[in-house]
Amino acid sequence: MNEQQLRPAYLAGIGISAYALWYFATAGSSLPAVAFGVVLAVFVVRLRQLTADS
């Protein structure tokens, strides 16, 4: 996949992961919140790597 296709996928992943992180954090479920926090961090790092190359 090229950059044009990956950027919206990473942005969607960031949005969904951020919502899930908020949902589980406010519900008091720490284990899923931590998992989605890690997923969110991975998506952000990958997006920054993608945009730094262009």
LUMLUMDREN-2810 file (N, C-alpha, C; in Angstrom, 1 decimal):
<atoms>
<atom><aa>M</aa><ch>A</ch><at>N</at><xx>0.8</xx><yy>-1.2</yy><zz>0.0</zz></atom>
<atom><aa>M</aa><ch>A</ch><at>CA</at><xx>0.0</xx><yy>0.0</yy><zz>0.0</zz></atom>
<atom><aa>M</aa><ch>A</ch><at>C</at><xx>0.9</xx><yy>1.2</yy><zz>0.0</zz></atom>
<atom><aa>N</aa><ch>A</ch><at>N</at><xx>0.4</xx><yy>2.3</yy><zz>-0.6</zz></atom>
<atom><aa>N</aa><ch>A</ch><at>CA</at><xx>1.2</xx><yy>3.5</yy><zz>-0.7</zz></atom>
<atom><aa>N</aa><ch>A</ch><at>C</at><xx>0.7</xx><yy>4.5</yy><zz>0.4</zz></atom>
<atom><aa>E</aa><ch>A</ch><at>N</at><xx>1.4</xx><yy>5.6</yy><zz>0.5</zz></atom>
<atom><aa>E</aa><ch>A</ch><at>CA</at><xx>1.1</xx><yy>6.6</yy><zz>1.5</zz></atom>
<atom><aa>E</aa><ch>A</ch><at>C</at><xx>-0.3</xx><yy>7.1</yy><zz>1.5</zz></atom>
<atom><aa>Q</aa><ch>A</ch><at>N</at><xx>-0.8</xx><yy>7.3</yy><zz>0.3</zz></atom>
<atom><aa>Q</aa><ch>A</ch><at>CA</at><xx>-2.2</xx><yy>7.8</yy><zz>0.1</zz></atom>
<atom><aa>Q</aa><ch>A</ch><at>C</at><xx>-3.2</xx><yy>6.8</yy><zz>0.8</zz></atom>
<atom><aa>Q</aa><ch>A</ch><at>N</at><xx>-3.0</xx><yy>5.5</yy><zz>0.7</zz></atom>
<atom><aa>Q</aa><ch>A</ch><at>CA</at><xx>-3.9</xx><yy>4.6</yy><zz>1.3</zz></atom>
<atom><aa>Q</aa><ch>A</ch><at>C</at><xx>-3.6</xx><yy>4.3</yy><zz>2.8</zz></atom>
<atom><aa>L</aa><ch>A</ch><at>N</at><xx>-2.4</xx><yy>4.4</yy><zz>3.2</zz></atom>
<atom><aa>L</aa><ch>A</ch><at>CA</at><xx>-2.1</xx><yy>4.1</yy><zz>4.6</zz></atom>
<atom><aa>L</aa><ch>A</ch><at>C</at><xx>-2.5</xx><yy>5.3</yy><zz>5.6</zz></atom>
<atom><aa>R</aa><ch>A</ch><at>N</at><xx>-2.4</xx><yy>6.5</yy><zz>5.2</zz></atom>
<atom><aa>R</aa><ch>A</ch><at>CA</at><xx>-2.7</xx><yy>7.6</yy><zz>6.1</zz></atom>
<atom><aa>R</aa><ch>A</ch><at>C</at><xx>-4.1</xx><yy>7.5</yy><zz>6.6</zz></atom>
<atom><aa>P</aa><ch>A</ch><at>N</at><xx>-5.2</xx><yy>7.4</yy><zz>5.7</zz></atom>
<atom><aa>P</aa><ch>A</ch><at>CA</at><xx>-6.5</xx><yy>7.3</yy><zz>6.3</zz></atom>
<atom><aa>P</aa><ch>A</ch><at>C</at><xx>-6.7</xx><yy>6.0</yy><zz>7.2</zz></atom>
<atom><aa>A</aa><ch>A</ch><at>N</at><xx>-6.0</xx><yy>5.0</yy><zz>6.9</zz></atom>
<atom><aa>A</aa><ch>A</ch><at>CA</at><xx>-6.1</xx><yy>3.8</yy><zz>7.7</zz></atom>
<atom><aa>A</aa><ch>A</ch><at>C</at><xx>-5.6</xx><yy>4.0</yy><zz>9.1</zz></atom>
<atom><aa>Y</aa><ch>A</ch><at>N</at><xx>-4.4</xx><yy>4.6</yy><zz>9.2</zz></atom>
<atom><aa>Y</aa><ch>A</ch><at>CA</at><xx>-3.8</xx><yy>5.0</yy><zz>10.4</zz></atom>
<atom><aa>Y</aa><ch>A</ch><at>C</at><xx>-4.6</xx><yy>6.0</yy><zz>11.2</zz></atom>
<atom><aa>L</aa><ch>A</ch><at>N</at><xx>-5.2</xx><yy>7.0</yy><zz>10.5</zz></atom>
<atom><aa>L</aa><ch>A</ch><at>CA</at><xx>-6.0</xx><yy>7.9</yy><zz>11.2</zz></atom>
<atom><aa>L</aa><ch>A</ch><at>C</at><xx>-7.3</xx><yy>7.3</yy><zz>11.8</zz></atom>
<atom><aa>A</aa><ch>A</ch><at>N</at><xx>-7.9</xx><yy>6.4</yy><zz>11.0</zz></atom>
<atom><aa>A</aa><ch>A</ch><at>CA</at><xx>-9.1</xx><yy>5.7</yy><zz>11.5</zz></atom>
<atom><aa>A</aa><ch>A</ch><at>C</at><xx>-8.7</xx><yy>4.8</yy><zz>12.7</zz></atom>
<atom><aa>G</aa><ch>A</ch><at>N</at><xx>-7.6</xx><yy>4.1</yy><zz>12.6</zz></atom>
<atom><aa>G</aa><ch>A</ch><at>CA</at><xx>-7.1</xx><yy>3.3</yy><zz>13.8</zz></atom>
<atom><aa>G</aa><ch>A</ch><at>C</at><xx>-6.8</xx><yy>4.1</yy><zz>15.0</zz></atom>
<atom><aa>I</aa><ch>A</ch><at>N</at><xx>-6.3</xx><yy>5.3</yy><zz>14.8</zz></atom>
<atom><aa>I</aa><ch>A</ch><at>CA</at><xx>-6.0</xx><yy>6.2</yy><zz>15.9</zz></atom>
<atom><aa>I</aa><ch>A</ch><at>C</at><xx>-7.4</xx><yy>6.7</yy><zz>16.6</zz></atom>
<atom><aa>G</aa><ch>A</ch><at>N</at><xx>-8.3</xx><yy>7.0</yy><zz>15.7</zz></atom>
<atom><aa>G</aa><ch>A</ch><at>CA</at><xx>-9.6</xx><yy>7.5</yy><zz>16.2</zz></atom>
<atom><aa>G</aa><ch>A</ch><at>C</at><xx>-10.3</xx><yy>6.3</yy><zz>17.0</zz></atom>
<atom><aa>I</aa><ch>A</ch><at>N</at><xx>-10.4</xx><yy>5.2</yy><zz>16.4</zz></atom>
<atom><aa>I</aa><ch>A</ch><at>CA</at><xx>-11.1</xx><yy>4.0</yy><zz>17.0</zz></atom>
<atom><aa>I</aa><ch>A</ch><at>C</at><xx>-10.4</xx><yy>3.6</yy><zz>18.3</zz></atom>
<atom><aa>S</aa><ch>A</ch><at>N</at><xx>-9.0</xx><yy>3.6</yy><zz>18.3</zz></atom>
<atom><aa>S</aa><ch>A</ch><at>CA</at><xx>-8.3</xx><yy>3.2</yy><zz>19.5</zz></atom>
<atom><aa>S</aa><ch>A</ch><at>C</at><xx>-8.4</xx><yy>4.3</yy><zz>20.6</zz></atom>
<atom><aa>A</aa><ch>A</ch><at>N</at><xx>-8.5</xx><yy>5.5</yy><zz>20.2</zz></atom>
<atom><aa>A</aa><ch>A</ch><at>CA</at><xx>-8.6</xx><yy>6.6</yy><zz>21.2</zz></atom>
<atom><aa>A</aa><ch>A</ch><at>C</at><xx>-10.0</xx><yy>6.5</yy><zz>21.9</zz></atom>
<atom><aa>Y</aa><ch>A</ch><at>N</at><xx>-11.0</xx><yy>6.2</yy><zz>21.1</zz></atom>
<atom><aa>Y</aa><ch>A</ch><at>CA</at><xx>-12.4</xx><yy>6.1</yy><zz>21.6</zz></atom>
<atom><aa>Y</aa><ch>A</ch><at>C</at><xx>-12.4</xx><yy>4.9</yy><zz>22.6</zz></atom>
<atom><aa>A</aa><ch>A</ch><at>N</at><xx>-11.9</xx><yy>3.7</yy><zz>22.1</zz></atom>
<atom><aa>A</aa><ch>A</ch><at>CA</at><xx>-11.9</xx><yy>2.5</yy><zz>23.0</zz></atom>
<atom><aa>A</aa><ch>A</ch><at>C</at><xx>-11.1</xx><yy>2.8</yy><zz>24.3</zz></atom>
<atom><aa>L</aa><ch>A</ch><at>N</at><xx>-10.0</xx><yy>3.5</yy><zz>24.2</zz></atom>
<atom><aa>L</aa><ch>A</ch><at>CA</at><xx>-9.2</xx><yy>3.8</yy><zz>25.4</zz></atom>
<atom><aa>L</aa><ch>A</ch><at>C</at><xx>-10.0</xx><yy>4.6</yy><zz>26.3</zz></atom>
<atom><aa>W</aa><ch>A</ch><at>N</at><xx>-10.7</xx><yy>5.6</yy><zz>25.8</zz></atom>
<atom><aa>W</aa><ch>A</ch><at>CA</at><xx>-11.6</xx><yy>6.5</yy><zz>26.7</zz></atom>
<atom><aa>W</aa><ch>A</ch><at>C</at><xx>-12.7</xx><yy>5.7</yy><zz>27.3</zz></atom>
<atom><aa>Y</aa><ch>A</ch><at>N</at><xx>-13.3</xx><yy>4.8</yy><zz>26.5</zz></atom>
<atom><aa>Y</aa><ch>A</ch><at>CA</at><xx>-14.4</xx><yy>4.0</yy><zz>26.9</zz></atom>
<atom><aa>Y</aa><ch>A</ch><at>C</at><xx>-14.0</xx><yy>3.1</yy><zz>28.1</zz></atom>
<atom><aa>F</aa><ch>A</ch><at>N</at><xx>-13.0</xx><yy>2.4</yy><zz>27.9</zz></atom>
<atom><aa>F</aa><ch>A</ch><at>CA</at><xx>-12.5</xx><yy>1.4</yy><zz>28.9</zz></atom>
<atom><aa>F</aa><ch>A</ch><at>C</at><xx>-12.0</xx><yy>2.1</yy><zz>30.1</zz></atom>
<atom><aa>A</aa><ch>A</ch><at>N</at><xx>-11.3</xx><yy>3.2</yy><zz>29.9</zz></atom>
<atom><aa>A</aa><ch>A</ch><at>CA</at><xx>-10.7</xx><yy>4.0</yy><zz>31.1</zz></atom>
<atom><aa>A</aa><ch>A</ch><at>C</at><xx>-11.8</xx><yy>4.5</yy><zz>31.9</zz></atom>
<atom><aa>T</aa><ch>A</ch><at>N</at><xx>-12.9</xx><yy>5.1</yy><zz>31.3</zz></atom>
<atom><aa>T</aa><ch>A</ch><at>CA</at><xx>-14.0</xx><yy>5.6</yy><zz>32.1</zz></atom>
<atom><aa>T</aa><ch>A</ch><at>C</at><xx>-14.9</xx><yy>4.5</yy><zz>32.8</zz></atom>
<atom><aa>A</aa><ch>A</ch><at>N</at><xx>-14.8</xx><yy>3.3</yy><zz>32.2</zz></atom>
<atom><aa>A</aa><ch>A</ch><at>CA</at><xx>-15.6</xx><yy>2.2</yy><zz>32.7</zz></atom>
<atom><aa>A</aa><ch>A</ch><at>C</at><xx>-14.8</xx><yy>1.5</yy><zz>33.9</zz></atom>
<atom><aa>G</aa><ch>A</ch><at>N</at><xx>-13.6</xx><yy>1.8</yy><zz>34.0</zz></atom>
<atom><aa>G</aa><ch>A</ch><at>CA</at><xx>-12.8</xx><yy>1.3</yy><zz>35.1</zz></atom>
<atom><aa>G</aa><ch>A</ch><at>C</at><xx>-12.1</xx><yy>0.0</yy><zz>34.7</zz></atom>
<atom><aa>S</aa><ch>A</ch><at>N</at><xx>-12.1</xx><yy>-0.4</yy><zz>33.5</zz></atom>
<atom><aa>S</aa><ch>A</ch><at>CA</at><xx>-11.4</xx><yy>-1.6</yy><zz>33.0</zz></atom>
<atom><aa>S</aa><ch>A</ch><at>C</at><xx>-10.0</xx><yy>-1.3</yy><zz>32.6</zz></atom>
<atom><aa>S</aa><ch>A</ch><at>N</at><xx>-9.0</xx><yy>-1.5</yy><zz>33.5</zz></atom>
<atom><aa>S</aa><ch>A</ch><at>CA</at><xx>-7.7</xx><yy>-1.0</yy><zz>33.2</zz></atom>
<atom><aa>S</aa><ch>A</ch><at>C</at><xx>-6.9</xx><yy>-1.9</yy><zz>32.2</zz></atom>
<atom><aa>L</aa><ch>A</ch><at>N</at><xx>-7.1</xx><yy>-3.2</yy><zz>32.2</zz></atom>
<atom><aa>L</aa><ch>A</ch><at>CA</at><xx>-6.4</xx><yy>-4.0</yy><zz>31.2</zz></atom>
<atom><aa>L</aa><ch>A</ch><at>C</at><xx>-6.7</xx><yy>-3.7</yy><zz>29.8</zz></atom>
<atom><aa>P</aa><ch>A</ch><at>N</at><xx>-8.0</xx><yy>-3.6</yy><zz>29.4</zz></atom>
<atom><aa>P</aa><ch>A</ch><at>CA</at><xx>-8.3</xx><yy>-3.3</yy><zz>28.0</zz></atom>
<atom><aa>P</aa><ch>A</ch><at>C</at><xx>-7.8</xx><yy>-1.8</yy><zz>27.7</zz></atom>
<atom><aa>A</aa><ch>A</ch><at>N</at><xx>-7.9</xx><yy>-0.9</yy><zz>28.7</zz></atom>
<atom><aa>A</aa><ch>A</ch><at>CA</at><xx>-7.5</xx><yy>0.5</yy><zz>28.5</zz></atom>
<atom><aa>A</aa><ch>A</ch><at>C</at><xx>-6.0</xx><yy>0.5</yy><zz>28.2</zz></atom>
<atom><aa>V</aa><ch>A</ch><at>N</at><xx>-5.2</xx><yy>-0.2</yy><zz>28.9</zz></atom>
<atom><aa>V</aa><ch>A</ch><at>CA</at><xx>-3.8</xx><yy>-0.3</yy><zz>28.6</zz></atom>
<atom><aa>V</aa><ch>A</ch><at>C</at><xx>-3.5</xx><yy>-0.9</yy><zz>27.3</zz></atom>
<atom><aa>A</aa><ch>A</ch><at>N</at><xx>-4.2</xx><yy>-1.9</yy><zz>26.9</zz></atom>
<atom><aa>A</aa><ch>A</ch><at>CA</at><xx>-4.0</xx><yy>-2.5</yy><zz>25.6</zz></atom>
<atom><aa>A</aa><ch>A</ch><at>C</at><xx>-4.3</xx><yy>-1.6</yy><zz>24.5</zz></atom>
<atom><aa>F</aa><ch>A</ch><at>N</at><xx>-5.4</xx><yy>-0.8</yy><zz>24.6</zz></atom>
<atom><aa>F</aa><ch>A</ch><at>CA</at><xx>-5.7</xx><yy>0.1</yy><zz>23.5</zz></atom>
<atom><aa>F</aa><ch>A</ch><at>C</at><xx>-4.8</xx><yy>1.3</yy><zz>23.6</zz></atom>
<atom><aa>G</aa><ch>A</ch><at>N</at><xx>-4.2</xx><yy>1.7</yy><zz>24.7</zz></atom>
<atom><aa>G</aa><ch>A</ch><at>CA</at><xx>-3.2</xx><yy>2.7</yy><zz>24.8</zz></atom>
<atom><aa>G</aa><ch>A</ch><at>C</at><xx>-2.0</xx><yy>2.3</yy><zz>24.0</zz></atom>
<atom><aa>V</aa><ch>A</ch><at>N</at><xx>-1.6</xx><yy>1.1</yy><zz>24.2</zz></atom>
<atom><aa>V</aa><ch>A</ch><at>CA</at><xx>-0.4</xx><yy>0.6</yy><zz>23.4</zz></atom>
<atom><aa>V</aa><ch>A</ch><at>C</at><xx>-0.7</xx><yy>0.6</yy><zz>21.9</zz></atom>
<atom><aa>V</aa><ch>A</ch><at>N</at><xx>-1.9</xx><yy>0.1</yy><zz>21.5</zz></atom>
<atom><aa>V</aa><ch>A</ch><at>CA</at><xx>-2.2</xx><yy>0.1</yy><zz>20.1</zz></atom>
<atom><aa>V</aa><ch>A</ch><at>C</at><xx>-2.3</xx><yy>1.6</yy><zz>19.6</zz></atom>
<atom><aa>L</aa><ch>A</ch><at>N</at><xx>-2.8</xx><yy>2.5</yy><zz>20.4</zz></atom>
<atom><aa>L</aa><ch>A</ch><at>CA</at><xx>-2.8</xx><yy>3.9</yy><zz>20.0</zz></atom>
<atom><aa>L</aa><ch>A</ch><at>C</at><xx>-1.4</xx><yy>4.4</yy><zz>19.8</zz></atom>
<atom><aa>A</aa><ch>A</ch><at>N</at><xx>-0.5</xx><yy>4.1</yy><zz>20.7</zz></atom>
<atom><aa>A</aa><ch>A</ch><at>CA</at><xx>0.9</xx><yy>4.6</yy><zz>20.6</zz></atom>
<atom><aa>A</aa><ch>A</ch><at>C</at><xx>1.5</xx><yy>4.0</yy><zz>19.3</zz></atom>
<atom><aa>V</aa><ch>A</ch><at>N</at><xx>1.3</xx><yy>2.8</yy><zz>19.0</zz></atom>
<atom><aa>V</aa><ch>A</ch><at>CA</at><xx>1.8</xx><yy>2.1</yy><zz>17.8</zz></atom>
<atom><aa>V</aa><ch>A</ch><at>C</at><xx>1.3</xx><yy>2.9</yy><zz>16.5</zz></atom>
<atom><aa>F</aa><ch>A</ch><at>N</at><xx>0.0</xx><yy>3.1</yy><zz>16.5</zz></atom>
<atom><aa>F</aa><ch>A</ch><at>CA</at><xx>-0.5</xx><yy>3.8</yy><zz>15.3</zz></atom>
<atom><aa>F</aa><ch>A</ch><at>C</at><xx>0.1</xx><yy>5.2</yy><zz>15.2</zz></atom>
<atom><aa>V</aa><ch>A</ch><at>N</at><xx>0.2</xx><yy>5.9</yy><zz>16.3</zz></atom>
<atom><aa>V</aa><ch>A</ch><at>CA</at><xx>0.8</xx><yy>7.3</yy><zz>16.2</zz></atom>
<atom><aa>V</aa><ch>A</ch><at>C</at><xx>2.3</xx><yy>7.2</yy><zz>15.7</zz></atom>
<atom><aa>V</aa><ch>A</ch><at>N</at><xx>3.0</xx><yy>6.3</yy><zz>16.3</zz></atom>
<atom><aa>V</aa><ch>A</ch><at>CA</at><xx>4.4</xx><yy>6.2</yy><zz>15.8</zz></atom>
<atom><aa>V</aa><ch>A</ch><at>C</at><xx>4.5</xx><yy>5.8</yy><zz>14.4</zz></atom>
<atom><aa>R</aa><ch>A</ch><at>N</at><xx>3.7</xx><yy>4.9</yy><zz>13.9</zz></atom>
<atom><aa>R</aa><ch>A</ch><at>CA</at><xx>3.7</xx><yy>4.5</yy><zz>12.5</zz></atom>
<atom><aa>R</aa><ch>A</ch><at>C</at><xx>3.3</xx><yy>5.7</yy><zz>11.6</zz></atom>
<atom><aa>L</aa><ch>A</ch><at>N</at><xx>2.3</xx><yy>6.4</yy><zz>12.0</zz></atom>
<atom><aa>L</aa><ch>A</ch><at>CA</at><xx>1.9</xx><yy>7.6</yy><zz>11.2</zz></atom>
<atom><aa>L</aa><ch>A</ch><at>C</at><xx>3.0</xx><yy>8.6</yy><zz>11.2</zz></atom>
<atom><aa>R</aa><ch>A</ch><at>N</at><xx>3.7</xx><yy>8.9</yy><zz>12.3</zz></atom>
<atom><aa>R</aa><ch>A</ch><at>CA</at><xx>4.8</xx><yy>9.8</yy><zz>12.3</zz></atom>
<atom><aa>R</aa><ch>A</ch><at>C</at><xx>5.9</xx><yy>9.4</yy><zz>11.4</zz></atom>
<atom><aa>Q</aa><ch>A</ch><at>N</at><xx>6.2</xx><yy>8.1</yy><zz>11.3</zz></atom>
<atom><aa>Q</aa><ch>A</ch><at>CA</at><xx>7.2</xx><yy>7.6</yy><zz>10.4</zz></atom>
<atom><aa>Q</aa><ch>A</ch><at>C</at><xx>6.8</xx><yy>7.7</yy><zz>9.0</zz></atom>
<atom><aa>L</aa><ch>A</ch><at>N</at><xx>5.5</xx><yy>7.5</yy><zz>8.7</zz></atom>
<atom><aa>L</aa><ch>A</ch><at>CA</at><xx>5.0</xx><yy>7.7</yy><zz>7.4</zz></atom>
<atom><aa>L</aa><ch>A</ch><at>C</at><xx>5.1</xx><yy>9.1</yy><zz>6.9</zz></atom>
<atom><aa>T</aa><ch>A</ch><at>N</at><xx>4.7</xx><yy>10.0</yy><zz>7.7</zz></atom>
<atom><aa>T</aa><ch>A</ch><at>CA</at><xx>4.7</xx><yy>11.4</yy><zz>7.3</zz></atom>
<atom><aa>T</aa><ch>A</ch><at>C</at><xx>6.1</xx><yy>12.0</yy><zz>7.3</zz></atom>
<atom><aa>A</aa><ch>A</ch><at>N</at><xx>7.1</xx><yy>11.5</yy><zz>8.1</zz></atom>
<atom><aa>A</aa><ch>A</ch><at>CA</at><xx>8.4</xx><yy>12.0</yy><zz>8.1</zz></atom>
<atom><aa>A</aa><ch>A</ch><at>C</at><xx>9.2</xx><yy>11.6</yy><zz>6.9</zz></atom>
<atom><aa>D</aa><ch>A</ch><at>N</at><xx>8.8</xx><yy>10.5</yy><zz>6.2</zz></atom>
<atom><aa>D</aa><ch>A</ch><at>CA</at><xx>9.5</xx><yy>10.1</yy><zz>5.0</zz></atom>
<atom><aa>D</aa><ch>A</ch><at>C</at><xx>9.1</xx><yy>10.9</yy><zz>3.8</zz></atom>
<atom><aa>S</aa><ch>A</ch><at>N</at><xx>7.9</xx><yy>11.6</yy><zz>3.9</zz></atom>
<atom><aa>S</aa><ch>A</ch><at>CA</at><xx>7.4</xx><yy>12.4</yy><zz>2.7</zz></atom>
<atom><aa>S</aa><ch>A</ch><at>C</at><xx>7.9</xx><yy>13.8</yy><zz>2.8</zz></atom>
</atoms>
